[in-house]
Amino acid sequence: MFQVKKKEYVNKTFRIERELLEKLCEVAQQENISVNELVVQCCEYALDDMKAKGKNRKN
């Protein structure tokens, strides 16, 4: 049965270097996605990679 799934989003402010933002904007535009979606995907990839390498630490 089809079920509509709703993701929960939150707003959070981060500071990043201008050069990094420019790179993210360029890639997002090339891939036709939002910068926000690109940042989420990058973070998920990095966290998954840390887990795969056994480097996931809880603070």
CHARMM internal coordinates of N, CA and C (Angstrom, degrees):
IC EDIT
DIST 1 N 1 CA 1.4365
DIST 1 CA 1 C 1.5324
ANGL 1 N 1 CA 1 C 108.65
DIST 1 C 2 N 1.3162
ANGL 1 CA 1 C 2 N 115.76
DIHE 1 N 1 CA 1 C 2 N 137.75
DIST 2 N 2 CA 1.4644
ANGL 1 C 2 N 2 CA 121.56
DIHE 1 CA 1 C 2 N 2 CA 178.24
DIST 2 CA 2 C 1.5197
ANGL 2 N 2 CA 2 C 109.96
DIHE 1 C 2 N 2 CA 2 C -71.97
DIST 2 C 3 N 1.3300
ANGL 2 CA 2 C 3 N 115.77
DIHE 2 N 2 CA 2 C 3 N 130.79
DIST 3 N 3 CA 1.4578
ANGL 2 C 3 N 3 CA 121.18
DIHE 2 CA 2 C 3 N 3 CA 175.63
DIST 3 CA 3 C 1.5151
ANGL 3 N 3 CA 3 C 108.66
DIHE 2 C 3 N 3 CA 3 C -128.85
DIST 3 C 4 N 1.2950
ANGL 3 CA 3 C 4 N 115.05
DIHE 3 N 3 CA 3 C 4 N 132.41
DIST 4 N 4 CA 1.4597
ANGL 3 C 4 N 4 CA 120.30
DIHE 3 CA 3 C 4 N 4 CA 177.21
DIST 4 CA 4 C 1.5232
ANGL 4 N 4 CA 4 C 107.85
DIHE 3 C 4 N 4 CA 4 C -76.81
DIST 4 C 5 N 1.3132
ANGL 4 CA 4 C 5 N 116.02
DIHE 4 N 4 CA 4 C 5 N 126.96
DIST 5 N 5 CA 1.4603
ANGL 4 C 5 N 5 CA 121.06
DIHE 4 CA 4 C 5 N 5 CA 179.24
DIST 5 CA 5 C 1.5189
ANGL 5 N 5 CA 5 C 108.42
DIHE 4 C 5 N 5 CA 5 C -108.64
DIST 5 C 6 N 1.2964
ANGL 5 CA 5 C 6 N 115.73
DIHE 5 N 5 CA 5 C 6 N 134.44
DIST 6 N 6 CA 1.4491
ANGL 5 C 6 N 6 CA 120.50
DIHE 5 CA 5 C 6 N 6 CA 179.45
DIST 6 CA 6 C 1.5170
ANGL 6 N 6 CA 6 C 109.43
DIHE 5 C 6 N 6 CA 6 C -118.42
DIST 6 C 7 N 1.3277
ANGL 6 CA 6 C 7 N 115.29
DIHE 6 N 6 CA 6 C 7 N 122.27
DIST 7 N 7 CA 1.4567
ANGL 6 C 7 N 7 CA 120.01
DIHE 6 CA 6 C 7 N 7 CA 176.67
DIST 7 CA 7 C 1.5131
ANGL 7 N 7 CA 7 C 108.71
DIHE 6 C 7 N 7 CA 7 C -82.19
DIST 7 C 8 N 1.3139
ANGL 7 CA 7 C 8 N 115.27
DIHE 7 N 7 CA 7 C 8 N 147.04
DIST 8 N 8 CA 1.4521
ANGL 7 C 8 N 8 CA 120.43
DIHE 7 CA 7 C 8 N 8 CA 176.28
DIST 8 CA 8 C 1.5250
ANGL 8 N 8 CA 8 C 108.43
DIHE 7 C 8 N 8 CA 8 C -96.53
DIST 8 C 9 N 1.3009
ANGL 8 CA 8 C 9 N 116.41
DIHE 8 N 8 CA 8 C 9 N 128.38
DIST 9 N 9 CA 1.4548
ANGL 8 C 9 N 9 CA 121.92
DIHE 8 CA 8 C 9 N 9 CA 179.45
DIST 9 CA 9 C 1.5232
ANGL 9 N 9 CA 9 C 109.60
DIHE 8 C 9 N 9 CA 9 C -116.53
DIST 9 C 10 N 1.3134
ANGL 9 CA 9 C 10 N 115.46
DIHE 9 N 9 CA 9 C 10 N 151.75
DIST 10 N 10 CA 1.4625
ANGL 9 C 10 N 10 CA 121.66
DIHE 9 CA 9 C 10 N 10 CA 175.18
DIST 10 CA 10 C 1.5227
ANGL 10 N 10 CA 10 C 107.93
DIHE 9 C 10 N 10 CA 10 C -130.70
DIST 10 C 11 N 1.3032
ANGL 10 CA 10 C 11 N 116.00
DIHE 10 N 10 CA 10 C 11 N 154.35
DIST 11 N 11 CA 1.4601
ANGL 10 C 11 N 11 CA 121.28
DIHE 10 CA 10 C 11 N 11 CA 175.49
DIST 11 CA 11 C 1.5164
ANGL 11 N 11 CA 11 C 108.89
DIHE 10 C 11 N 11 CA 11 C -96.99
DIST 11 C 12 N 1.3154
ANGL 11 CA 11 C 12 N 115.37
DIHE 11 N 11 CA 11 C 12 N 135.17
DIST 12 N 12 CA 1.4557
ANGL 11 C 12 N 12 CA 121.26
DIHE 11 CA 11 C 12 N 12 CA 179.39
DIST 12 CA 12 C 1.5304
ANGL 12 N 12 CA 12 C 107.14
DIHE 11 C 12 N 12 CA 12 C -147.17
DIST 12 C 13 N 1.2980
ANGL 12 CA 12 C 13 N 116.82
DIHE 12 N 12 CA 12 C 13 N 141.26
DIST 13 N 13 CA 1.4561
ANGL 12 C 13 N 13 CA 120.83
DIHE 12 CA 12 C 13 N 13 CA -179.79
DIST 13 CA 13 C 1.5244
ANGL 13 N 13 CA 13 C 109.91
DIHE 12 C 13 N 13 CA 13 C -102.85
DIST 13 C 14 N 1.3352
ANGL 13 CA 13 C 14 N 115.73
DIHE 13 N 13 CA 13 C 14 N 130.93
DIST 14 N 14 CA 1.4576
ANGL 13 C 14 N 14 CA 122.26
DIHE 13 CA 13 C 14 N 14 CA 176.59
DIST 14 CA 14 C 1.5200
ANGL 14 N 14 CA 14 C 108.20
DIHE 13 C 14 N 14 CA 14 C -125.93
DIST 14 C 15 N 1.3110
ANGL 14 CA 14 C 15 N 116.01
DIHE 14 N 14 CA 14 C 15 N 148.80
DIST 15 N 15 CA 1.4638
ANGL 14 C 15 N 15 CA 121.05
DIHE 14 CA 14 C 15 N 15 CA 174.34
DIST 15 CA 15 C 1.5141
ANGL 15 N 15 CA 15 C 108.18
DIHE 14 C 15 N 15 CA 15 C -104.17
DIST 15 C 16 N 1.3234
ANGL 15 CA 15 C 16 N 115.68
DIHE 15 N 15 CA 15 C 16 N 129.26
DIST 16 N 16 CA 1.4604
ANGL 15 C 16 N 16 CA 120.49
DIHE 15 CA 15 C 16 N 16 CA 176.65
DIST 16 CA 16 C 1.5268
ANGL 16 N 16 CA 16 C 108.35
DIHE 15 C 16 N 16 CA 16 C -133.46
DIST 16 C 17 N 1.2940
ANGL 16 CA 16 C 17 N 116.13
DIHE 16 N 16 CA 16 C 17 N 157.99
DIST 17 N 17 CA 1.4521
ANGL 16 C 17 N 17 CA 120.41
DIHE 16 CA 16 C 17 N 17 CA 179.75
DIST 17 CA 17 C 1.5269
ANGL 17 N 17 CA 17 C 110.38
DIHE 16 C 17 N 17 CA 17 C -65.97
DIST 17 C 18 N 1.3073
ANGL 17 CA 17 C 18 N 114.84
DIHE 17 N 17 CA 17 C 18 N 145.38
DIST 18 N 18 CA 1.4685
ANGL 17 C 18 N 18 CA 121.23
DIHE 17 CA 17 C 18 N 18 CA -178.32
DIST 18 CA 18 C 1.5306
ANGL 18 N 18 CA 18 C 111.34
DIHE 17 C 18 N 18 CA 18 C -55.55
DIST 18 C 19 N 1.3254
ANGL 18 CA 18 C 19 N 116.72
DIHE 18 N 18 CA 18 C 19 N -42.21
DIST 19 N 19 CA 1.4647
ANGL 18 C 19 N 19 CA 120.51
DIHE 18 CA 18 C 19 N 19 CA -178.70
DIST 19 CA 19 C 1.5324
ANGL 19 N 19 CA 19 C 111.70
DIHE 18 C 19 N 19 CA 19 C -61.03
DIST 19 C 20 N 1.3239
ANGL 19 CA 19 C 20 N 116.95
DIHE 19 N 19 CA 19 C 20 N -40.70
DIST 20 N 20 CA 1.4653
ANGL 19 C 20 N 20 CA 120.69
DIHE 19 CA 19 C 20 N 20 CA 178.07
DIST 20 CA 20 C 1.5226
ANGL 20 N 20 CA 20 C 110.40
DIHE 19 C 20 N 20 CA 20 C -65.67
DIST 20 C 21 N 1.3157
ANGL 20 CA 20 C 21 N 117.21
DIHE 20 N 20 CA 20 C 21 N -42.54
DIST 21 N 21 CA 1.4732
ANGL 20 C 21 N 21 CA 120.15
DIHE 20 CA 20 C 21 N 21 CA 178.03
DIST 21 CA 21 C 1.5218
ANGL 21 N 21 CA 21 C 110.97
DIHE 20 C 21 N 21 CA 21 C -60.25
DIST 21 C 22 N 1.3184
ANGL 21 CA 21 C 22 N 116.25
DIHE 21 N 21 CA 21 C 22 N -42.30
DIST 22 N 22 CA 1.4662
ANGL 21 C 22 N 22 CA 119.84
DIHE 21 CA 21 C 22 N 22 CA 179.40
DIST 22 CA 22 C 1.5241
ANGL 22 N 22 CA 22 C 110.96
DIHE 21 C 22 N 22 CA 22 C -61.38
DIST 22 C 23 N 1.3309
ANGL 22 CA 22 C 23 N 116.77
DIHE 22 N 22 CA 22 C 23 N -41.26
DIST 23 N 23 CA 1.4683
ANGL 22 C 23 N 23 CA 120.54
DIHE 22 CA 22 C 23 N 23 CA 177.57
DIST 23 CA 23 C 1.5290
ANGL 23 N 23 CA 23 C 110.88
DIHE 22 C 23 N 23 CA 23 C -64.22
DIST 23 C 24 N 1.3315
ANGL 23 CA 23 C 24 N 115.97
DIHE 23 N 23 CA 23 C 24 N -43.28
DIST 24 N 24 CA 1.4676
ANGL 23 C 24 N 24 CA 119.86
DIHE 23 CA 23 C 24 N 24 CA 179.51
DIST 24 CA 24 C 1.5257
ANGL 24 N 24 CA 24 C 110.98
DIHE 23 C 24 N 24 CA 24 C -62.87
DIST 24 C 25 N 1.3227
ANGL 24 CA 24 C 25 N 116.59
DIHE 24 N 24 CA 24 C 25 N -42.69
DIST 25 N 25 CA 1.4691
ANGL 24 C 25 N 25 CA 120.79
DIHE 24 CA 24 C 25 N 25 CA 179.21
DIST 25 CA 25 C 1.5224
ANGL 25 N 25 CA 25 C 111.14
DIHE 24 C 25 N 25 CA 25 C -61.74
DIST 25 C 26 N 1.3182
ANGL 25 CA 25 C 26 N 116.06
DIHE 25 N 25 CA 25 C 26 N -41.05
DIST 26 N 26 CA 1.4619
ANGL 25 C 26 N 26 CA 120.74
DIHE 25 CA 25 C 26 N 26 CA 179.99
DIST 26 CA 26 C 1.5288
ANGL 26 N 26 CA 26 C 111.13
DIHE 25 C 26 N 26 CA 26 C -63.82
DIST 26 C 27 N 1.3221
ANGL 26 CA 26 C 27 N 116.53
DIHE 26 N 26 CA 26 C 27 N -47.17
DIST 27 N 27 CA 1.4682
ANGL 26 C 27 N 27 CA 120.23
DIHE 26 CA 26 C 27 N 27 CA 179.95
DIST 27 CA 27 C 1.5289
ANGL 27 N 27 CA 27 C 110.68
DIHE 26 C 27 N 27 CA 27 C -65.25
DIST 27 C 28 N 1.3198
ANGL 27 CA 27 C 28 N 116.93
DIHE 27 N 27 CA 27 C 28 N -43.44
DIST 28 N 28 CA 1.4648
ANGL 27 C 28 N 28 CA 120.46
DIHE 27 CA 27 C 28 N 28 CA 179.97
DIST 28 CA 28 C 1.5280
ANGL 28 N 28 CA 28 C 110.68
DIHE 27 C 28 N 28 CA 28 C -59.68
DIST 28 C 29 N 1.3211
ANGL 28 CA 28 C 29 N 116.26
DIHE 28 N 28 CA 28 C 29 N -42.55
DIST 29 N 29 CA 1.4617
ANGL 28 C 29 N 29 CA 119.82
DIHE 28 CA 28 C 29 N 29 CA 179.39
DIST 29 CA 29 C 1.5280
ANGL 29 N 29 CA 29 C 110.90
DIHE 28 C 29 N 29 CA 29 C -64.63
DIST 29 C 30 N 1.3295
ANGL 29 CA 29 C 30 N 117.01
DIHE 29 N 29 CA 29 C 30 N -43.03
DIST 30 N 30 CA 1.4684
ANGL 29 C 30 N 30 CA 121.13
DIHE 29 CA 29 C 30 N 30 CA 179.39
DIST 30 CA 30 C 1.5264
ANGL 30 N 30 CA 30 C 111.32
DIHE 29 C 30 N 30 CA 30 C -62.30
DIST 30 C 31 N 1.3295
ANGL 30 CA 30 C 31 N 116.41
DIHE 30 N 30 CA 30 C 31 N -35.94
DIST 31 N 31 CA 1.4689
ANGL 30 C 31 N 31 CA 121.22
DIHE 30 CA 30 C 31 N 31 CA -177.14
DIST 31 CA 31 C 1.5316
ANGL 31 N 31 CA 31 C 112.41
DIHE 30 C 31 N 31 CA 31 C -92.00
DIST 31 C 32 N 1.3221
ANGL 31 CA 31 C 32 N 116.22
DIHE 31 N 31 CA 31 C 32 N -1.79
DIST 32 N 32 CA 1.4633
ANGL 31 C 32 N 32 CA 122.19
DIHE 31 CA 31 C 32 N 32 CA 178.76
DIST 32 CA 32 C 1.5332
ANGL 32 N 32 CA 32 C 112.55
DIHE 31 C 32 N 32 CA 32 C 58.73
DIST 32 C 33 N 1.3382
ANGL 32 CA 32 C 33 N 115.10
DIHE 32 N 32 CA 32 C 33 N 44.76
DIST 33 N 33 CA 1.4619
ANGL 32 C 33 N 33 CA 121.27
DIHE 32 CA 32 C 33 N 33 CA 174.19
DIST 33 CA 33 C 1.5279
ANGL 33 N 33 CA 33 C 108.09
DIHE 32 C 33 N 33 CA 33 C -132.05
DIST 33 C 34 N 1.3027
ANGL 33 CA 33 C 34 N 116.15
DIHE 33 N 33 CA 33 C 34 N 167.17
DIST 34 N 34 CA 1.4598
ANGL 33 C 34 N 34 CA 119.64
DIHE 33 CA 33 C 34 N 34 CA 178.80
DIST 34 CA 34 C 1.5291
ANGL 34 N 34 CA 34 C 109.94
DIHE 33 C 34 N 34 CA 34 C -75.97
DIST 34 C 35 N 1.3229
ANGL 34 CA 34 C 35 N 115.35
DIHE 34 N 34 CA 34 C 35 N 156.22
DIST 35 N 35 CA 1.4630
ANGL 34 C 35 N 35 CA 120.37
DIHE 34 CA 34 C 35 N 35 CA 175.92
DIST 35 CA 35 C 1.5280
ANGL 35 N 35 CA 35 C 108.89
DIHE 34 C 35 N 35 CA 35 C -61.00
DIST 35 C 36 N 1.3180
ANGL 35 CA 35 C 36 N 116.72
DIHE 35 N 35 CA 35 C 36 N -39.31
DIST 36 N 36 CA 1.4600
ANGL 35 C 36 N 36 CA 120.92
DIHE 35 CA 35 C 36 N 36 CA 179.07
DIST 36 CA 36 C 1.5319
ANGL 36 N 36 CA 36 C 110.93
DIHE 35 C 36 N 36 CA 36 C -58.04
DIST 36 C 37 N 1.3227
ANGL 36 CA 36 C 37 N 116.64
DIHE 36 N 36 CA 36 C 37 N -47.59
DIST 37 N 37 CA 1.4693
ANGL 36 C 37 N 37 CA 120.13
DIHE 36 CA 36 C 37 N 37 CA -179.62
DIST 37 CA 37 C 1.5243
ANGL 37 N 37 CA 37 C 110.62
DIHE 36 C 37 N 37 CA 37 C -63.98
DIST 37 C 38 N 1.3127
ANGL 37 CA 37 C 38 N 117.44
DIHE 37 N 37 CA 37 C 38 N -38.37
DIST 38 N 38 CA 1.4627
ANGL 37 C 38 N 38 CA 120.67
DIHE 37 CA 37 C 38 N 38 CA 177.75
DIST 38 CA 38 C 1.5237
ANGL 38 N 38 CA 38 C 110.98
DIHE 37 C 38 N 38 CA 38 C -63.37
DIST 38 C 39 N 1.3168
ANGL 38 CA 38 C 39 N 117.59
DIHE 38 N 38 CA 38 C 39 N -44.19
DIST 39 N 39 CA 1.4648
ANGL 38 C 39 N 39 CA 121.22
DIHE 38 CA 38 C 39 N 39 CA 179.32
DIST 39 CA 39 C 1.5276
ANGL 39 N 39 CA 39 C 110.35
DIHE 38 C 39 N 39 CA 39 C -62.04
DIST 39 C 40 N 1.3232
ANGL 39 CA 39 C 40 N 117.11
DIHE 39 N 39 CA 39 C 40 N -42.82
DIST 40 N 40 CA 1.4678
ANGL 39 C 40 N 40 CA 120.73
DIHE 39 CA 39 C 40 N 40 CA 178.13
DIST 40 CA 40 C 1.5236
ANGL 40 N 40 CA 40 C 110.41
DIHE 39 C 40 N 40 CA 40 C -60.32
DIST 40 C 41 N 1.3335
ANGL 40 CA 40 C 41 N 116.64
DIHE 40 N 40 CA 40 C 41 N -46.46
DIST 41 N 41 CA 1.4559
ANGL 40 C 41 N 41 CA 120.08
DIHE 40 CA 40 C 41 N 41 CA -179.34
DIST 41 CA 41 C 1.5289
ANGL 41 N 41 CA 41 C 111.37
DIHE 40 C 41 N 41 CA 41 C -64.11
DIST 41 C 42 N 1.3285
ANGL 41 CA 41 C 42 N 117.29
DIHE 41 N 41 CA 41 C 42 N -39.80
DIST 42 N 42 CA 1.4652
ANGL 41 C 42 N 42 CA 120.96
DIHE 41 CA 41 C 42 N 42 CA 178.12
DIST 42 CA 42 C 1.5316
ANGL 42 N 42 CA 42 C 111.05
DIHE 41 C 42 N 42 CA 42 C -62.87
DIST 42 C 43 N 1.3178
ANGL 42 CA 42 C 43 N 116.27
DIHE 42 N 42 CA 42 C 43 N -43.96
DIST 43 N 43 CA 1.4654
ANGL 42 C 43 N 43 CA 120.55
DIHE 42 CA 42 C 43 N 43 CA 179.82
DIST 43 CA 43 C 1.5223
ANGL 43 N 43 CA 43 C 111.08
DIHE 42 C 43 N 43 CA 43 C -64.40
DIST 43 C 44 N 1.3334
ANGL 43 CA 43 C 44 N 116.81
DIHE 43 N 43 CA 43 C 44 N -44.76
DIST 44 N 44 CA 1.4647
ANGL 43 C 44 N 44 CA 120.32
DIHE 43 CA 43 C 44 N 44 CA 179.17
DIST 44 CA 44 C 1.5239
ANGL 44 N 44 CA 44 C 110.72
DIHE 43 C 44 N 44 CA 44 C -61.73
DIST 44 C 45 N 1.3171
ANGL 44 CA 44 C 45 N 116.96
DIHE 44 N 44 CA 44 C 45 N -42.14
DIST 45 N 45 CA 1.4623
ANGL 44 C 45 N 45 CA 121.10
DIHE 44 CA 44 C 45 N 45 CA 178.61
DIST 45 CA 45 C 1.5256
ANGL 45 N 45 CA 45 C 110.59
DIHE 44 C 45 N 45 CA 45 C -61.28
DIST 45 C 46 N 1.3229
ANGL 45 CA 45 C 46 N 116.36
DIHE 45 N 45 CA 45 C 46 N -46.83
DIST 46 N 46 CA 1.4635
ANGL 45 C 46 N 46 CA 120.39
DIHE 45 CA 45 C 46 N 46 CA -178.84
DIST 46 CA 46 C 1.5248
ANGL 46 N 46 CA 46 C 111.25
DIHE 45 C 46 N 46 CA 46 C -62.87
DIST 46 C 47 N 1.3195
ANGL 46 CA 46 C 47 N 117.45
DIHE 46 N 46 CA 46 C 47 N -43.10
DIST 47 N 47 CA 1.4661
ANGL 46 C 47 N 47 CA 120.74
DIHE 46 CA 46 C 47 N 47 CA 179.80
DIST 47 CA 47 C 1.5235
ANGL 47 N 47 CA 47 C 111.52
DIHE 46 C 47 N 47 CA 47 C -66.39
DIST 47 C 48 N 1.3238
ANGL 47 CA 47 C 48 N 116.93
DIHE 47 N 47 CA 47 C 48 N -41.40
DIST 48 N 48 CA 1.4722
ANGL 47 C 48 N 48 CA 120.29
DIHE 47 CA 47 C 48 N 48 CA 176.91
DIST 48 CA 48 C 1.5217
ANGL 48 N 48 CA 48 C 110.90
DIHE 47 C 48 N 48 CA 48 C -63.12
DIST 48 C 49 N 1.3312
ANGL 48 CA 48 C 49 N 116.95
DIHE 48 N 48 CA 48 C 49 N -39.31
DIST 49 N 49 CA 1.4528
ANGL 48 C 49 N 49 CA 121.29
DIHE 48 CA 48 C 49 N 49 CA 178.95
DIST 49 CA 49 C 1.5252
ANGL 49 N 49 CA 49 C 110.91
DIHE 48 C 49 N 49 CA 49 C -65.55
DIST 49 C 50 N 1.3218
ANGL 49 CA 49 C 50 N 116.88
DIHE 49 N 49 CA 49 C 50 N -38.72
DIST 50 N 50 CA 1.4645
ANGL 49 C 50 N 50 CA 120.57
DIHE 49 CA 49 C 50 N 50 CA 177.13
DIST 50 CA 50 C 1.5207
ANGL 50 N 50 CA 50 C 110.54
DIHE 49 C 50 N 50 CA 50 C -62.51
DIST 50 C 51 N 1.3356
ANGL 50 CA 50 C 51 N 116.73
DIHE 50 N 50 CA 50 C 51 N -43.71
DIST 51 N 51 CA 1.4672
ANGL 50 C 51 N 51 CA 120.69
DIHE 50 CA 50 C 51 N 51 CA 178.28
DIST 51 CA 51 C 1.5195
ANGL 51 N 51 CA 51 C 110.81
DIHE 50 C 51 N 51 CA 51 C -61.00
DIST 51 C 52 N 1.3280
ANGL 51 CA 51 C 52 N 115.88
DIHE 51 N 51 CA 51 C 52 N -44.90
DIST 52 N 52 CA 1.4624
ANGL 51 C 52 N 52 CA 120.96
DIHE 51 CA 51 C 52 N 52 CA -178.10
DIST 52 CA 52 C 1.5234
ANGL 52 N 52 CA 52 C 111.34
DIHE 51 C 52 N 52 CA 52 C -61.51
DIST 52 C 53 N 1.3177
ANGL 52 CA 52 C 53 N 116.60
DIHE 52 N 52 CA 52 C 53 N -30.46
DIST 53 N 53 CA 1.4535
ANGL 52 C 53 N 53 CA 121.20
DIHE 52 CA 52 C 53 N 53 CA 179.86
DIST 53 CA 53 C 1.5177
ANGL 53 N 53 CA 53 C 112.53
DIHE 52 C 53 N 53 CA 53 C -93.77
DIST 53 C 54 N 1.3476
ANGL 53 CA 53 C 54 N 116.87
DIHE 53 N 53 CA 53 C 54 N 3.05
DIST 54 N 54 CA 1.4528
ANGL 53 C 54 N 54 CA 120.80
DIHE 53 CA 53 C 54 N 54 CA 178.03
DIST 54 CA 54 C 1.5060
ANGL 54 N 54 CA 54 C 113.86
DIHE 53 C 54 N 54 CA 54 C 72.65
DIST 54 C 55 N 1.3203
ANGL 54 CA 54 C 55 N 117.49
DIHE 54 N 54 CA 54 C 55 N 28.20
DIST 55 N 55 CA 1.4581
ANGL 54 C 55 N 55 CA 121.28
DIHE 54 CA 54 C 55 N 55 CA -177.51
DIST 55 CA 55 C 1.5171
ANGL 55 N 55 CA 55 C 112.95
DIHE 54 C 55 N 55 CA 55 C -110.09
DIST 55 C 56 N 1.3122
ANGL 55 CA 55 C 56 N 117.94
DIHE 55 N 55 CA 55 C 56 N 18.59
DIST 56 N 56 CA 1.4662
ANGL 55 C 56 N 56 CA 121.22
DIHE 55 CA 55 C 56 N 56 CA -178.97
DIST 56 CA 56 C 1.5180
ANGL 56 N 56 CA 56 C 109.99
DIHE 55 C 56 N 56 CA 56 C -79.45
DIST 56 C 57 N 1.3048
ANGL 56 CA 56 C 57 N 117.07
DIHE 56 N 56 CA 56 C 57 N 112.19
DIST 57 N 57 CA 1.4641
ANGL 56 C 57 N 57 CA 121.93
DIHE 56 CA 56 C 57 N 57 CA -179.67
DIST 57 CA 57 C 1.5147
ANGL 57 N 57 CA 57 C 110.48
DIHE 56 C 57 N 57 CA 57 C -112.21
DIST 57 C 58 N 1.3005
ANGL 57 CA 57 C 58 N 116.40
DIHE 57 N 57 CA 57 C 58 N 140.57
DIST 58 N 58 CA 1.4628
ANGL 57 C 58 N 58 CA 121.04
DIHE 57 CA 57 C 58 N 58 CA 174.78
DIST 58 CA 58 C 1.5089
ANGL 58 N 58 CA 58 C 108.43
DIHE 57 C 58 N 58 CA 58 C -98.38
DIST 58 C 59 N 1.3241
ANGL 58 CA 58 C 59 N 116.66
DIHE 58 N 58 CA 58 C 59 N 135.42
DIST 59 N 59 CA 1.4686
ANGL 58 C 59 N 59 CA 120.70
DIHE 58 CA 58 C 59 N 59 CA 177.82
DIST 59 CA 59 C 1.5033
ANGL 59 N 59 CA 59 C 110.04
DIHE 58 C 59 N 59 CA 59 C -101.27
END
COOR INIT
IC SEED 1 N 1 CA 1 C
IC BUILD
